């Protein structure tokens, strides 16, 4: 097992106050609360208002982390921001957050890995610490997915929600083995069109057709994505444990990407982690993509599910396809 040189310090999250239940979807789509719960485990999700931008949600989560660490925005050396639903395509979401935070000393940039984005961003932050390019690296994951989903498509509209989470990555400040023990990242771009947004980029720029053909919104081949997610997250769990020199029995808490309860259960079963050691909040938040593990992490810490000295594993799968995992001694 490698000696940790970076640790996660402090957590924060933000969830819009607007709660949308499955019953509300049944009034606008051919679906029902039972149908949604049986297939996804979701019963409600958060929906942001026009005033709750991606950057504003990210700021709310970030400020909690800074306060917990006794830092100001000026103390930040870098901001690594994971999102698939930025407020605008140029500049990066991280730069917009840097501006509204007033983090004038921080380098700021985005990581685009969809639902795996938070774990990818943690990897990047760990690299910045290891290369001594900074001592305080803020990692933020935020999504405003309800603005890019097709509200007329019952197979995708019921899945997504909005929110943000954050943490600080810094050099290990103790000798108790606390910190990032292992990490793993993988991608397969040949499967991109199973989960993607066809229009809105440089090859299909804004046009009247963009909204009428719904190509601006998220498209997903559900069954194929499900199969790929289960296999990929199983691979990620195996790799993270092997690289950390640990077994499933050493994991005190598994925090998976909150996409679907069936995927979560299949991942836990393969990893050999009982469900009572798995953190689940997909029923209350739906799929918040890059923000899902970050939000769950903050909840786990604040509710006492994750305590100092415990070993936690993150595992995620997302569009790209991307998948990633990380083992952290908290």
Buried (B, 14 or more C-beta within 10 A) or exposed (E): EEEBEBBBBBBBBBBBEBBBEBEEBBEEBEBBBEBBBEBBBBBBBBBBEEEBBBBBBBBBBBBBBBEBBEBEBEBBBBBBBBBBBBBEEEBBBBBBBBEBBEBEBBBBBBBBBBBBBBBBBBBBBBBBBEEEEBBBBBBBBBBBBBBBBBEEBBBBBBBBBBBBBBBBBBBBEEEEBBBBBBBBBBBEEEBEEBBBBBBBEEEBEEEEEBEEEBBBBBBBBBEEBBEBBBBBBBBBBBBBBEBBEBEBEBBBBBBBBBBBBBBBBBBBEBBEBEEEBBBBBBBBBBBBBBBBBBBBBBBBBEEEBBEEEBBBBBBBBBBBBBBBBBBBBB
